Amino acid sequence: MNSMHTDDDIRAALQDCEAEPVHIPGVVQPFGCLVAVDKVTGVVTYASENVEAFTGLAPKDMLGREVQDMFEHELWHGVKNAIARSSGEPTNIQVGDFSLGEIPVTLHTFESDGHVALEFEFPRDAGFSGIESMRTLTFLMKSVESCKTEQELFDITVRLTRMLSGYDRVMIYKYDRDWNGEVMAEDLRRRLEPFLGLRFPHWDIPAQARAIMEKVPIRFIFDVDQTPVPLLSRDKKAPPLDITLGYTRGVSEVHLEYLRNMGSKATLTLSLIVDGTLWGILSFHHQRPHIPPPGLREILENFGQVFATKLEVLRQKRRLDQVAAVDQLKDRLLSEIGDKDEFEGFAASVLEIMGADGMVLDLGGRVQSYGHVPDGPMVEHLQKLARAADGPLMYERLGDTFPNLTNSANGCAGALLLKSQPNRTLAVFRRERARDVSWAGNPGKTIEDNDGRKRLAPRGSFSTYLELVHGAADPWTEQDIYFASRIWVLVNSVERRELINSLSRQQQIMIGELNHRVRNILALVRSVSTQARRSSYGSINSYARSLEARIQALAASHDLASGSVVATVPVSELIEKEFEPFVMPGVTRHSVTGVSKALRADLAPIFSLVIHELVTNAVKYGALSNSTGTVNVALEQDADGLSITWQEVGGPQAIQPSEFGFGTTLIRQAIPHEMQGETSLTFKDAGVEAHLFLPDSNFEDAVLATIEDPKSVEAKPAERQKMKLAIAKTACLVVEDNFVIAEGLRGQLADLGVRDVEIVSNVRDALDVIEDDAPSFAVLDINLGGGKTSTPVAERLTTMGVPFFFVTGYGEATDQNSGFEDALRLTKPAATEELLGAIAKVLKLKGASGL
């Protein structure tokens, strides 16, 4: 390696790097295989060397044969249908799951160079399918929808996507105008070195790689130490196949070396396309090989669009704020801008908003200046350049850009210039500001001599490298340019009425655009309603508006009841679950008292929907629609079953509707029809009352527990505060395979003051975390996906002396063979006070027994 290199060496190395044909690597990653079929003849023309492991056919038995002779009709028909359903944009499409003989596979397809490419991999569900996938995406959408600032959006995105994906590190990486990157937000395992705030030079991700990122939303590398698999061709003289769109596309050895140096074993990259341009990436890193399931890739790809749309909304909101700022400044600008006092007041306001130091305004030879500006020669040269330019000019290093005029810079390093007519210019200046820039390793280029060719060597170190930057101003942002442009419109407006009308039109356009972006965010959810509207009857619009809520209610109860070794669900827990979205911290508006019985799991969804309708009606029209009403639910064991009394108090007068919609019909008919019970619904002046009776045949156990009215439990704020202070320095490991439940637990633990919360979804990741950095305590979901349990984690924690407690699903029985029958257990969803008490008990904090 030669660290002494000329500018020509650097240029040659950069050109070679950017000319590398990453779209035709000639190899695939070995987690899957690739087969390419000629679209016209149906003959297989390319096949990866490892196809036999996935299809049962060797390459020599596949190349040159018609695809329909090798695969059953259903598979090839599915491929053609998938391509036909595509929007016409080049993309990778999931066809579905198939069995090739005894081999189960997941199939993706894409088109390339007159070929249809088939990518086979082994199925990986991991909970990312069906209604669970929809719930996860909806949860992500709602989480980012409430963000008020870009940084809040960045922070919540990295936190939620790391929890969802299970990767060790997730970063939001934003490009600047020169394609250098900066880490804007990061979420990572505790023991890892943070990259937050570090910058990466533009050659770390060369131009051709960025071009692919604009076309392909997701790219992942499952193992940096993989042995690539050659892509074989039927015709030795055929050109390499373009597999840009392929998930299995092979990887440049230089990039693999780069990732090894970075300490990553596996990565996933999600392109963030904002306003049609590659804005940045969501970058995932893992310390061992990792293959993201197809369902996760689909969720992330959709979420990338949601993120981009929300970011555009925030940017439009910021522009609206700037329009308002311009609107306030317009009163300073009358037809006579030449008044000195008026100009200085106007200029001071503009510079304060832009964070600039000086302004020069030239209105056809009438020049005015304010603040700290360069001397005459520099100003005159910049004005000359501005008059000849077609758009705004921006400089951040005036001394370096114009070395012959350095003595005229007068301490200014930044300039933003605009023109309207050949003789009218606006120039805004910023002073030099020396600052430290944090690079991920030395940003200097290292050149290697590789068989006589200059090659840009991959980064060898990612340790923070501080570079003290002199002679530069703060960069001009898109918002700076937009604001200056609006100001320039003001300056060039001749009549005040025209000015005000113009601003009003612009503001209306901005508001319309903002509303358009917000509507786009909701498009995915509304599409479900659209489908229902086409096939439903009755009050279609009402049904469509409430469909999403019903689906979520059904999914929530189904999730709690399914996948369990037993088939019981506590009635009280299901009722509380439906109130949960409407509970405000510190405010008690409902109570559930009496006895709780174990409802059969197959009946939980329909019962949950009935309660959901009652709660929804109370929120819209009844006791929970104002600030004073309450809902009391009493459960009473009768001789033949469970009686449930729903009573609303303190709300508006309940008026019986002239005709019943879907919700009321469901309440009246579901329990008699599905559960052989009884239902009555009355509308009284004091509020709605409902009486439900569920026969004992709907239950499998005796009374589970007696529920106290929460208002009757004496609070112990002093003890609670002491425990929170003791917990504040702890670190917790949560093992939970349900993404939404895990996020809820994280929020509760954060509210209790737990310093660090690490969430994983499987035993392997949990054991890694424990070995790397033992937590203060752990919260373990007993039953994980795929029939696995968290018992191995509990065993390891016991060996290490780390306290823990379990959380169980609704109605979930204790695993009598786990060896932890006496361990503390909470039932999902655990109340925050229950969590506090459990943490205090396992950590043996003083006063824990009192909770």
C-alpha positions in Angstrom: 0.0 0.0 0.0 1.3 3.4 -0.9 0.0 6.4 1.2 1.9 8.9 -1.0 -0.2 9.6 -4.0 -0.7 12.3 -6.5 -4.0 14.0 -7.5 -3.9 11.9 -10.7 -3.7 8.8 -8.5 -6.7 9.9 -6.5 -8.7 10.7 -9.6 -7.9 7.4 -11.2 -8.8 5.5 -8.1 -12.1 7.3 -7.7 -12.9 6.7 -11.4 -12.2 3.0 -11.0 -14.3 2.8 -7.9 -17.3 4.5 -9.5 -16.9 2.4 -12.7 -17.2 -0.9 -10.8 -20.1 -2.8 -12.4 -21.9 -3.6 -9.1 -25.2 -4.3 -11.1 -23.6 -7.3 -12.9 -21.4 -8.9 -10.2 -21.8 -12.4 -11.8 -22.4 -13.9 -8.4 -25.2 -14.2 -5.9 -25.3 -14.4 -2.1 -25.6 -18.1 -0.9 -28.7 -17.6 1.3 -30.8 -18.1 -1.9 -30.4 -19.0 -5.6 -31.3 -17.3 -8.9 -32.7 -18.6 -12.1 -33.3 -16.4 -15.2 -35.8 -17.3 -17.9 -36.0 -15.8 -21.4 -39.3 -14.0 -21.6 -40.0 -15.0 -25.2 -38.9 -18.7 -25.3 -39.4 -19.6 -21.6 -35.9 -21.2 -21.7 -33.6 -21.0 -18.6 -30.6 -19.1 -19.7 -28.9 -18.3 -16.3 -28.8 -20.3 -13.1 -26.7 -19.9 -9.9 -24.4 -22.8 -9.1 -26.3 -23.6 -5.9 -29.8 -24.1 -7.4 -29.9 -27.7 -6.6 -30.1 -27.0 -2.8 -33.3 -25.0 -3.4 -35.0 -26.6 -6.4 -33.7 -30.2 -6.4 -32.3 -29.6 -10.0 -28.6 -29.2 -10.8 -27.6 -26.3 -13.1 -26.7 -28.7 -16.0 -30.2 -30.1 -15.8 -31.8 -26.7 -15.8 -29.9 -24.5 -18.3 -31.5 -24.7 -21.8 -34.7 -26.3 -20.7 -38.1 -24.7 -20.7 -39.2 -23.5 -17.3 -42.6 -25.1 -17.5 -40.9 -28.5 -17.9 -39.2 -28.2 -14.5 -41.7 -26.4 -12.3 -45.4 -27.1 -11.8 -47.9 -24.9 -13.6 -49.0 -23.1 -10.3 -45.5 -21.6 -9.8 -44.9 -20.2 -13.3 -48.5 -19.0 -13.4 -48.0 -17.2 -10.1 -44.8 -15.5 -11.5 -46.7 -14.3 -14.6 -49.6 -13.0 -12.5 -47.2 -11.2 -10.2 -45.5 -9.4 -13.0 -48.8 -8.5 -14.6 -50.0 -7.0 -11.3 -47.0 -4.8 -11.0 -47.4 -1.1 -11.7 -44.9 -1.2 -14.6 -42.1 0.2 -12.4 -39.1 -2.2 -12.2 -39.3 -3.9 -8.8 -38.8 -7.1 -6.9 -42.1 -8.9 -6.2 -42.9 -11.6 -3.7 -44.8 -14.4 -5.6 -45.4 -16.6 -2.6 -44.5 -19.9 -0.9 -44.2 -23.2 -2.8 -43.0 -26.7 -2.4 -40.5 -28.0 -5.0 -40.8 -31.7 -4.2 -39.8 -31.9 -0.6 -38.2 -28.5 -0.5 -40.3 -25.5 0.8 -39.2 -22.2 -0.8 -40.2 -18.6 -0.9 -40.2 -17.1 -4.4 -39.5 -13.6 -5.6 -39.3 -12.4 -9.2 -38.2 -9.4 -11.2 -37.6 -8.5 -14.9 -34.2 -7.7 -16.4 -32.8 -7.5 -19.9 -35.6 -9.5 -21.5 -35.5 -12.1 -18.8 -37.7 -13.0 -15.8 -35.5 -13.7 -12.9 -36.7 -16.1 -10.2 -35.1 -15.9 -6.7 -35.6 -18.9 -4.3 -34.9 -18.9 -0.6 -36.0 -20.9 2.3 -39.2 -19.6 4.1 -38.7 -17.3 7.1 -41.9 -16.0 8.7 -40.8 -14.9 12.2 -44.2 -13.4 12.9 -44.2 -11.0 9.9 -47.3 -12.2 8.0 -51.0 -11.8 7.7 -52.8 -9.5 10.1 -49.8 -9.2 12.4 -47.9 -7.5 9.6 -50.7 -5.1 9.0 -50.9 -4.3 12.7 -47.2 -3.7 12.9 -47.2 -1.3 9.9 -50.2 0.6 11.3 -48.5 0.9 14.7 -45.4 2.3 13.0 -47.5 4.8 10.9 -49.3 6.1 14.0 -46.0 6.4 15.9 -44.4 8.6 13.3 -47.6 10.5 12.5 -47.4 12.3 15.9 -43.8 13.6 15.4 -43.6 17.4 15.5 -39.9 17.8 14.4 -37.5 16.1 12.1 -35.2 15.0 14.9 -38.2 13.5 16.8 -39.0 11.6 13.6 -35.4 10.3 13.3 -35.2 9.2 16.9 -38.4 7.3 17.0 -37.7 5.7 13.6 -34.3 4.2 14.7 -35.7 3.0 18.0 -38.8 1.3 16.6 -37.1 -0.2 13.5 -34.3 -1.7 15.6 -36.8 -3.2 18.0 -38.8 -4.6 15.0 -35.9 -5.9 13.0 -33.6 -7.3 15.8 -30.4 -5.7 14.4 -27.8 -4.5 16.8 -27.5 -1.0 15.4 -29.8 1.2 13.3 -28.8 4.6 11.9 -30.4 7.4 9.9 -27.7 8.5 7.5 -28.4 11.8 5.6 -26.5 13.0 2.5 -25.4 16.6 2.0 -25.1 18.4 -1.4 -21.7 16.7 -2.0 -23.0 13.3 -1.0 -21.0 13.2 2.2 -23.1 11.5 4.9 -23.9 12.3 8.5 -25.5 10.1 11.2 -28.5 12.0 12.3 -29.9 9.4 14.7 -28.9 6.0 16.1 -30.2 3.2 18.3 -27.7 0.5 19.3 -26.8 -2.2 21.8 -25.3 -0.7 24.9 -21.7 -2.0 24.5 -21.3 -0.8 20.9 -19.3 2.3 20.1 -21.8 5.0 18.9 -21.5 6.6 15.5 -24.1 9.4 16.2 -23.0 12.7 14.7 -20.1 11.2 12.7 -19.6 12.1 9.1 -18.7 9.8 6.2 -17.0 11.0 3.0 -18.8 10.7 -0.3 -16.5 8.0 -1.7 -17.6 5.6 1.1 -20.8 5.1 -1.0 -19.8 5.7 -4.6 -22.1 7.1 -7.3 -23.1 3.8 -8.9 -24.1 2.4 -5.5 -26.3 5.5 -4.8 -27.8 5.1 -8.3 -28.9 1.6 -7.4 -30.3 2.8 -4.0 -32.6 5.2 -5.9 -34.0 2.2 -7.8 -34.0 -0.6 -5.2 -35.6 0.2 -1.8 -34.0 -2.6 0.2 -30.6 -4.2 0.0 -29.2 -6.6 2.6 -26.0 -8.6 3.1 -26.5 -11.6 5.2 -22.9 -12.4 6.0 -19.7 -10.4 5.2 -17.7 -13.6 5.3 -19.9 -15.4 2.7 -18.5 -17.4 -0.2 -20.2 -15.9 -3.3 -22.0 -18.3 -5.7 -21.2 -17.9 -9.4 -24.1 -17.2 -11.8 -23.7 -19.6 -14.7 -24.9 -18.9 -18.2 -26.2 -21.3 -20.9 -24.2 -19.3 -23.5 -20.6 -18.6 -22.5 -20.6 -15.5 -24.8 -23.8 -14.0 -23.3 -23.3 -10.7 -21.5 -23.5 -10.7 -17.7 -27.1 -10.5 -16.4 -28.2 -7.3 -14.8 -29.4 -8.3 -11.3 -29.8 -4.8 -9.8 -33.2 -5.6 -8.5 -32.3 -9.0 -6.9 -32.3 -9.6 -3.2 -29.5 -12.2 -3.8 -27.3 -9.9 -5.8 -23.6 -10.5 -5.0 -21.5 -8.0 -3.1 -18.2 -6.2 -4.0 -15.3 -7.6 -2.0 -14.2 -4.0 -1.3 -17.5 -3.3 0.3 -17.3 -6.5 2.4 -13.9 -5.5 3.6 -15.3 -2.1 4.5 -18.0 -3.7 6.6 -15.6 -6.0 8.3 -13.5 -3.0 9.3 -16.6 -1.4 10.6 -17.3 -4.4 12.8 -20.5 -5.6 11.0 -21.3 -9.1 10.1 -24.6 -8.4 8.4 -26.4 -5.2 7.1 -29.6 -4.0 5.7 -30.0 -0.7 3.8 -33.4 1.0 3.3 -33.3 3.8 0.8 -35.1 7.0 1.9 -36.4 8.8 -1.2 -37.7 12.2 -0.4 -39.4 14.4 -3.1 -38.0 12.0 -5.8 -34.4 12.3 -4.6 -32.2 10.0 -2.5 -32.2 11.9 0.8 -30.4 9.3 2.9 -30.6 5.7 4.1 -31.8 3.8 7.1 -28.8 1.6 7.9 -29.1 -1.6 9.9 -26.0 -3.5 11.2 -25.6 -6.8 13.1 -22.7 -8.6 14.7 -23.5 -12.0 13.4 -25.0 -13.3 10.1 -28.6 -12.4 9.7 -31.3 -12.9 7.1 -34.3 -10.6 7.4 -37.6 -12.4 6.7 -39.4 -11.4 3.6 -42.3 -10.1 5.7 -40.0 -7.8 7.5 -38.6 -6.5 4.2 -42.1 -5.7 3.0 -42.9 -3.9 6.2 -39.7 -1.8 6.1 -40.2 -1.0 2.4 -43.7 0.3 3.1 -42.5 2.1 6.2 -39.7 3.8 4.1 -42.5 5.5 2.1 -44.3 6.5 5.2 -41.1 8.0 6.7 -40.4 9.9 3.5 -43.9 11.3 3.3 -43.9 12.4 7.0 -40.5 14.0 6.4 -41.9 15.9 3.5 -44.9 17.0 5.6 -42.5 18.4 8.2 -40.5 20.2 5.5 -43.6 21.7 4.1 -44.6 22.7 7.6 -41.3 24.4 8.0 -41.8 26.2 4.7 -45.2 27.3 5.9 -43.5 28.8 9.0 -41.2 30.6 6.7 -44.1 31.9 4.6 -45.5 33.3 7.9 -42.2 34.9 8.7 -42.0 36.5 5.3 -45.6 37.7 5.7 -44.6 39.4 9.0 -41.7 41.1 7.3 -43.7 42.5 4.4 -45.0 45.3 6.6 -41.4 46.6 6.7 -41.3 46.9 3.0 -43.2 49.7 1.4 -42.7 50.9 -2.1 -39.7 53.0 -1.0 -37.1 50.4 0.1 -34.5 53.2 -0.1 -35.2 54.6 3.3 -32.1 53.8 5.4 -33.9 53.2 8.7 -36.5 51.0 7.1 -33.9 48.9 5.2 -31.8 48.4 8.4 -34.8 47.2 10.4 -35.8 44.8 7.5 -32.2 43.5 7.0 -31.7 42.9 10.8 -34.9 40.8 10.9 -33.8 38.7 7.8 -30.3 38.1 9.1 -31.7 37.0 12.5 -34.0 34.5 10.9 -31.3 33.1 8.6 -28.5 33.1 11.1 -26.4 35.3 8.8 -24.2 38.3 9.5 -24.5 40.7 6.6 -26.6 41.8 3.5 -26.0 43.8 0.4 -28.9 44.8 -1.7 -28.4 46.2 -5.2 -31.6 47.6 -6.9 -30.3 48.7 -10.3 -27.3 50.6 -9.0 -28.9 51.7 -5.7 -26.7 49.7 -3.3 -27.4 49.3 0.4 -25.5 47.2 2.9 -26.1 46.2 6.5 -24.0 44.2 9.0 -20.7 42.4 8.4 -20.0 42.2 4.7 -16.9 41.7 2.5 -15.0 44.6 1.1 -15.8 46.2 -2.3 -13.7 44.0 -4.7 -15.2 40.7 -3.3 -18.8 42.1 -3.3 -18.4 43.4 -6.9 -17.0 40.1 -8.1 -19.9 38.1 -6.5 -22.5 40.4 -7.9 -21.0 40.0 -11.4 -21.2 36.2 -11.0 -24.8 36.4 -9.7 -25.9 38.5 -12.7 -24.6 35.8 -15.1 -26.1 32.9 -13.2 -29.4 31.1 -13.9 -30.2 30.5 -10.3 -29.0 31.0 -6.7 -25.2 30.8 -6.0 -23.9 29.5 -2.7 -20.4 29.6 -1.3 -19.1 28.3 2.0 -15.4 28.9 1.5 -14.9 32.3 -0.2 -11.2 32.4 0.6 -10.5 29.0 -1.0 -12.9 29.7 -3.9 -11.4 33.1 -4.8 -7.8 33.1 -3.5 -7.0 36.3 -5.3 -9.7 38.1 -3.3 -8.9 36.6 0.1 -7.8 40.0 1.4 -11.3 41.4 0.5 -13.2 38.7 2.4 -13.2 40.7 5.7 -13.7 37.6 7.7 -16.7 36.4 5.6 -16.6 32.8 4.3 -20.2 32.2 3.2 -22.3 33.9 0.6 -25.8 33.3 -0.8 -26.7 35.3 -3.9 -29.8 35.8 -6.0 -30.8 38.0 -8.9 -34.1 39.1 -10.4 -33.0 41.2 -13.3 -29.5 41.7 -14.7 -29.0 44.8 -12.5 -30.8 43.7 -9.3 -29.0 41.3 -6.8 -29.4 40.2 -3.2 -26.3 38.9 -1.3 -26.4 37.4 2.2 -23.1 36.7 4.0 -21.9 34.6 6.9 -18.7 34.9 8.8 -16.0 32.2 9.0 -16.7 29.8 11.9 -14.0 27.5 13.0 -15.5 24.2 14.1 -14.7 20.6 14.8 -16.1 18.1 12.3 -16.3 14.5 13.6 -15.4 11.9 10.9 -15.8 8.2 11.2 -12.0 7.6 10.8 -9.6 9.7 8.9 -11.4 11.1 5.8 -8.2 11.1 3.8 -8.1 8.7 0.9 -5.9 5.7 0.9 -4.8 4.3 -2.5 -3.7 0.8 -3.2 -1.7 -0.5 -6.2 -3.6 -3.5 -7.4 -1.9 -5.1 -10.5 -0.9 -1.7 -11.8 -4.3 -0.1 -11.2 -5.0 2.4 -8.5 -7.7 1.3 -6.1 -9.4 3.3 -3.4 -8.8 1.2 -0.3 -11.7 0.5 2.0 -11.8 2.3 5.3 -9.6 0.6 7.9 -10.7 2.5 11.0 -14.0 4.0 12.2 -12.7 5.6 15.3 -13.8 9.2 15.7 -11.4 11.6 13.9 -11.8 15.3 14.7 -11.0 17.7 12.0 -10.7 21.4 12.9 -12.2 23.2 9.9 -11.0 26.8 9.3 -12.1 29.3 6.6 -15.6 27.9 6.3 -19.0 29.2 7.2 -22.1 27.2 8.3 -23.6 25.5 5.2 -26.5 27.0 3.4 -29.6 24.9 3.8 -32.6 24.3 1.6 -34.6 26.4 4.1 -32.1 29.3 3.8 -32.4 29.3 0.0 -36.2 29.1 0.2 -36.5 31.9 2.7 -34.0 34.2 0.8 -36.0 33.6 -2.4 -39.3 34.6 -0.7 -37.6 37.7 0.6 -36.3 38.5 -2.8 -39.9 38.2 -4.2 -40.8 40.8 -1.5 -38.1 43.2 -2.5 -39.0 43.0 -6.2 -42.7 43.5 -5.7 -43.8 46.9 -7.0 -47.3 47.3 -5.5 -48.3 46.3 -2.0 -51.6 44.8 -3.0 -50.0 42.5 -5.6 -47.5 41.5 -2.9 -50.2 40.5 -0.4 -52.2 38.7 -3.0 -49.1 36.8 -4.1 -48.2 35.8 -0.6 -51.8 34.6 0.1 -51.7 32.4 -3.0 -48.4 30.9 -2.1 -49.6 30.2 1.4 -52.7 28.5 0.1 -50.6 26.4 -2.2 -48.4 25.4 0.7 -51.3 24.5 2.9 -52.8 22.5 0.1 -49.6 20.6 -0.4 -49.3 19.9 3.3 -52.8 18.5 3.4 -51.9 16.4 0.4 -48.9 14.9 2.2 -51.0 14.2 5.3 -53.6 12.4 3.2 -50.8 10.2 1.6 -49.7 9.1 5.1 -53.2 7.6 5.6 -53.5 6.0 2.2 -52.5 2.5 3.2 -55.0 2.3 6.1 -57.8 3.8 4.0 -57.2 1.2 1.3 -58.6 -1.4 3.7 -61.8 0.6 4.0 -62.1 1.0 0.2 -62.0 -2.7 -0.3 -64.7 -3.2 2.4 -66.9 -0.5 0.9 -67.0 -2.4 -2.4 -68.4 -5.6 -0.9 -70.4 -4.4 2.1 -74.0 -3.6 2.6 -76.0 -1.4 5.0 -74.4 1.9 6.3 -71.3 1.6 4.1 -69.6 4.8 4.9 -70.0 4.3 8.7 -68.7 0.8 8.4 -65.7 1.9 6.4 -64.7 4.6 8.9 -64.8 2.1 11.8 -63.3 -0.9 9.9 -59.7 -0.2 10.9 -60.7 0.0 14.6 -62.6 -3.3 14.4 -59.7 -5.0 12.7 -57.3 -3.9 15.4 -59.7 -5.0 18.1 -60.1 -8.4 16.5 -56.3 -8.7 16.0 -55.5 -7.7 19.6 -57.8 -10.3 21.1 -56.7 -12.9 18.6 -53.1 -12.2 19.4 -53.7 -12.7 23.1 -55.6 -15.9 22.6 -53.6 -17.7 19.9 -50.4 -19.5 20.1 -51.0 -20.6 23.7 -50.8 -24.0 25.2 -54.2 -23.6 26.8 -57.4 -22.0 25.6 -58.6 -19.5 28.2 -58.7 -15.7 28.3 -59.7 -13.6 31.4 -62.9 -11.6 30.7 -61.7 -8.7 32.7 -58.4 -8.5 30.8 -60.2 -8.3 27.5 -62.5 -5.5 28.7 -59.5 -3.5 30.0 -57.8 -4.0 26.7 -60.6 -2.2 24.8 -60.4 0.8 27.2 -56.6 1.0 26.9 -56.4 3.4 23.9 -58.6 5.9 25.7 -57.0 5.9 29.2 -55.3 9.2 30.1 -52.4 9.1 32.6 -53.5 9.9 36.1 -57.2 10.0 35.2 -59.7 7.2 36.1 -62.8 7.3 33.8 -63.8 3.6 34.0 -63.8 0.7 36.4 -64.1 -3.1 36.0 -65.0 -4.8 39.2 -66.3 -8.2 40.4 -65.2 -11.6 39.4 -63.2 -12.6 36.3 -63.7 -16.0 34.6 -61.6 -17.7 31.9 -63.3 -17.3 28.5 -62.6 -19.9 25.9 -60.1 -18.5 23.4 -62.2 -19.2 20.3 -64.9 -16.9 21.7 -62.5 -14.1 22.7 -62.5 -12.3 19.4 -66.3 -11.9 19.1 -66.6 -10.9 22.8 -63.8 -8.4 22.3 -65.6 -6.8 19.3 -68.8 -6.4 21.4 -66.9 -4.6 24.1 -65.0 -2.6 21.5 -68.4 -1.3 20.1 -69.6 -0.3 23.6 -66.4 1.5 24.4 -66.4 3.3 21.0 -70.0 4.4 21.4 -69.1 5.7 24.9 -66.2 7.7 23.5 -68.1 9.1 20.6 -71.6 9.8 22.1 -71.7 8.6 25.7 -70.1 9.0 29.1 -66.5 9.2 27.7 -67.4 12.0 25.2 -67.1 14.7 27.8 -64.7 15.4 30.7 -67.0 14.2 33.6 -68.6 10.9 32.6 -67.6 7.5 33.8 -68.3 3.9 32.8 -68.7 1.2 35.4 -68.5 -2.5 34.4 -69.6 -5.0 37.0 -68.9 -8.8 36.6 -71.1 -11.1 38.8 -71.1 -14.9 39.0 -74.7 -16.3 38.7 -75.8 -19.8 39.1 -75.6 -20.6 35.4 -73.0 -18.1 34.1 -71.4 -14.7 34.3 -73.5 -11.5 34.2 -71.9 -8.3 32.9 -73.5 -5.0 33.7 -72.3 -1.9 31.7 -73.4 1.4 33.1 -72.6 4.9 31.8 -72.9 7.8 34.2 -72.4 11.6 33.8 -72.4 11.7 30.1 -74.9 13.3 27.7 -78.5 12.0 27.7 -78.7 8.8 25.8 -81.1 8.9 22.9 -82.2 5.7 21.2 -81.4 5.9 17.5 -84.2 5.7 14.9 -82.3 2.8 13.2 -79.5 0.6 14.3 -76.1 0.5 12.6 -73.6 -2.3 12.4 -72.2 -1.6 15.9 -75.5 -1.7 17.7 -76.6 -4.8 15.7 -73.4 -6.5 16.7 -73.9 -5.8 20.4 -77.5 -7.0 20.3 -77.0 -10.2 18.2 -73.4 -11.5 18.6 -73.6 -12.9 22.1 -77.0 -14.7 21.6 -75.9 -16.1 18.3 -72.2 -17.0 19.0 -72.3 -17.6 22.7 -75.9 -18.7 23.4 -76.1 -15.8 25.9 -78.4 -12.8 26.4 -78.0 -9.1 25.6 -80.1 -6.1 26.4 -79.2 -2.5 25.5 -81.2 0.5 26.9 -80.9 4.2 26.4 -81.6 6.1 29.7 -81.4 9.8 30.6 -78.4 9.0 32.8 -76.6 7.1 30.0 -76.4 3.8 28.1 -76.9 0.6 30.1 -76.1 -2.9 28.7 -76.6 -6.3 30.4 -74.7 -9.3 29.0 -75.1 -12.8 30.2 -72.6 -15.5 29.2 -73.5 -19.1 30.1 -71.0 -21.3 31.9 -70.5 -23.3 28.7 -68.4 -20.4 27.4 -65.9 -20.8 30.2 -63.5 -23.6 31.1 -62.3 -22.7 34.5 -63.8 -21.5 37.8 -63.5 -17.9 38.9 -60.0 -16.7 38.3 -59.9 -13.7 40.6 -61.9 -11.0 42.3 -61.1 -7.5 40.9 -61.0 -4.6 43.2 -62.2 -1.1 42.2 -58.9 0.7 41.5 -60.2 3.8 43.3 -60.3 1.7 46.5 -56.6 0.9 46.5 -54.6 3.2 48.7 -51.8 4.9 46.8 -48.3 5.0 48.3 -46.6 7.9 46.5 -43.6 8.2 48.9 -42.7 4.5 48.6 -43.3 4.6 44.8 -40.9 7.6 44.4 -38.2 5.8 46.4 -38.5 2.8 44.3 -38.4 4.8 41.0 -35.2 6.5 42.2 -33.6 3.1 42.9 -34.7 1.8 39.5 -33.4 4.9 37.7 -29.9 3.6 37.4 -30.8 0.1 36.2 -30.6 -1.6 32.8 -33.3 -4.0 31.7 -33.5 -6.8 29.1 -36.9 -7.5 27.6 -37.5 -10.7 25.7 -40.8 -10.3 23.8 -41.6 -11.4 20.3 -44.6 -9.2 19.7 -43.4 -5.8 18.4 -46.4 -3.8 19.6 -46.4 -5.3 23.1 -42.6 -4.9 23.3 -42.9 -1.2 22.5 -45.6 -0.8 25.2 -43.3 -2.4 27.7 -40.4 -0.2 26.7 -42.6 2.9 27.2 -43.7 1.7 30.7 -40.2 0.9 31.8 -39.0 4.3 30.5 -41.8 6.0 32.5 -40.6 4.2 35.6 -37.1 5.7 35.0 -35.3 2.5 33.9 -32.0 3.9 32.3 -31.5 1.4 29.5 -34.1 -0.9 27.9 -32.8 -3.5 25.5 -35.5 -5.4 23.6 -34.9 -8.7 21.7 -37.4 -11.1 20.2 -35.6 -14.5 20.4 -33.5 -16.6 22.7 -30.3 -16.3 20.6 -30.2 -12.5 20.7 -31.1 -12.5 24.4 -28.1 -14.8 25.2 -25.8 -12.6 23.2 -26.9 -9.5 25.1 -26.5 -11.2 28.4 -23.0 -12.4 27.6 -21.9 -9.0 26.2 -23.4 -6.8 28.9 -25.4 -8.3 31.7 -28.6 -6.3 32.6 -29.7 -5.3 36.1 -32.8 -7.4 35.6 -34.9 -9.0 32.8 -38.5 -9.3 31.8 -39.2 -12.5 29.9 -42.2 -13.5 27.8 -42.7 -17.2 28.5 -43.8 -18.4 25.1 -42.0 -17.0 22.1 -42.7 -17.6 18.4 -42.2 -21.0 16.7 -43.1 -23.0 19.8 -40.0 -21.8 21.7 -39.9 -20.6 25.3 -37.6 -18.2 27.1 -36.5 -21.0 29.5 -32.8 -21.0 28.2 -32.6 -17.3 29.0 -34.0 -17.8 32.5 -31.5 -20.6 33.1 -28.6 -18.4 32.0 -29.8 -15.4 34.1 -30.1 -17.7 37.1 -26.5 -18.9 36.6 -25.3 -15.3 36.4 -27.3 -14.2 39.4 -29.4 -11.7 37.3 -33.0 -11.3 38.7 -35.9 -11.6 36.3 -39.7 -12.2 36.2 -42.0 -13.5 33.5 -44.9 -12.0 31.7 -47.5 -14.3 30.2 -50.1 -14.1 27.5 -53.8 -14.0 28.4 -54.9 -17.3 29.8 -51.4 -18.7 29.4 -50.7 -21.6 31.7 -47.5 -22.0 33.7 -45.0 -24.4 32.1 -44.8 -27.0 34.8 -41.6 -28.5 33.3 -39.7 -25.2 33.0 -38.0 -25.4 36.4 -39.2 -21.9 37.2 -42.7 -22.6 38.6 -42.0 -20.3 41.6 -40.8 -17.4 39.6 -42.8 -14.2 39.7 -45.3 -13.8 36.8 -47.4 -11.0 35.5 -50.2 -11.2 33.0 -50.2 -9.2 29.8 -50.8 -6.3 29.6 -49.2 -5.6 33.0 -50.2 -2.3 34.5 -47.4 0.1 35.2 -47.9 -0.2 39.0 -47.6 -4.0 38.6 -44.4 -3.6 36.7 -43.0 -1.3 39.4 -43.9 -3.8 42.1 -42.4 -6.7 40.2 -39.2 -4.8 39.6 -39.0 -3.8 43.2 -39.5 -7.4 44.4 -36.9 -9.0 42.1 -34.4 -6.3 42.9 -35.3 -6.6 46.6 -36.0 -2.9 47.1 -37.2 -1.8 50.4 -41.0 -1.5 50.5 -41.6 -3.8 47.7 -43.8 -6.1 49.7 -46.2 -3.2 50.2 -47.1 -3.0 46.5 
